[in-house]
Amino acid sequence: MLTNYTAKYTKIDSGYMGQLVEWPEVITEGKTIEECREMLKDALCEMILAYQQQGKEVPTGGCLLEQLPVEA
């Protein structure tokens, strides 16, 4: 079953931080928003695999939505 998650991006000094709203443990950083997005996808895949291997229930996602940072 395919689940969508809400990605929230925050501008930080070194680039961007990405985190899943429904699964806050999935968090990463990237120099660009595109790099951060790819890193977040990779982190999500790794967390799903780790949870499955440990027999844990994977958190349910919401709708697919990206909250992009507002540039000052």
C-alpha positions as CSV (number, residue, x, y, z in Angstrom):
1,M,0.0,0.0,0.0
2,L,1.4,3.4,-1.0
3,T,1.2,6.1,1.7
4,N,1.8,9.8,1.2
5,Y,3.4,12.0,3.8
6,T,3.5,15.7,4.4
7,A,7.0,17.2,3.9
8,K,7.9,20.4,5.8
9,Y,11.1,22.3,4.7
10,T,12.8,24.9,6.8
11,K,15.6,27.2,5.6
12,I,18.7,26.8,7.8
13,D,22.2,28.3,7.6
14,S,23.6,25.3,5.7
15,G,20.7,24.9,3.3
16,Y,17.4,23.2,4.1
17,M,16.1,20.9,6.7
18,G,13.3,18.5,5.7
19,Q,11.0,16.6,8.1
20,L,7.8,14.5,7.7
21,V,4.9,16.0,9.7
22,E,3.2,12.7,10.4
23,W,6.5,10.9,11.2
24,P,8.8,13.5,12.9
25,E,11.6,11.0,13.3
26,V,12.2,11.2,9.6
27,I,14.4,14.3,9.3
28,T,17.3,15.3,7.1
29,E,19.2,18.2,5.6
30,G,20.5,19.2,2.2
31,K,22.3,22.1,0.6
32,T,19.4,22.8,-1.8
33,I,15.7,22.2,-1.6
34,E,16.1,19.5,-4.3
35,E,18.9,17.7,-2.5
36,C,16.9,17.9,0.8
37,R,13.8,16.4,-1.0
38,E,15.9,13.5,-2.3
39,M,17.5,12.9,1.1
40,L,14.1,13.0,2.8
41,K,12.8,10.3,0.4
42,D,15.9,8.2,1.1
43,A,15.4,8.6,4.9
44,L,11.8,7.6,4.6
45,C,12.6,4.4,2.7
46,E,15.3,3.5,5.3
47,M,12.9,4.2,8.2
48,I,10.1,2.0,6.6
49,L,12.6,-0.8,6.1
50,A,13.9,-0.5,9.7
51,Y,10.4,-0.5,11.1
52,Q,9.4,-3.5,9.0
53,Q,12.5,-5.4,10.2
54,Q,11.7,-4.6,13.8
55,G,8.1,-5.6,13.4
56,K,6.9,-2.0,14.2
57,E,3.9,-0.4,12.7
58,V,4.7,2.2,10.1
59,P,3.0,5.5,10.9
60,T,0.1,6.4,8.6
61,G,0.6,9.3,6.3
62,G,-1.8,12.1,5.3
63,C,-2.1,13.8,2.0
64,L,0.9,14.6,-0.2
65,L,1.8,18.1,0.6
66,E,5.0,20.0,0.7
67,Q,5.3,23.1,2.9
68,L,8.0,25.1,1.2
69,P,10.0,27.7,3.1
70,V,9.2,31.3,2.7
71,E,12.2,33.3,1.5
72,A,12.8,36.5,3.5
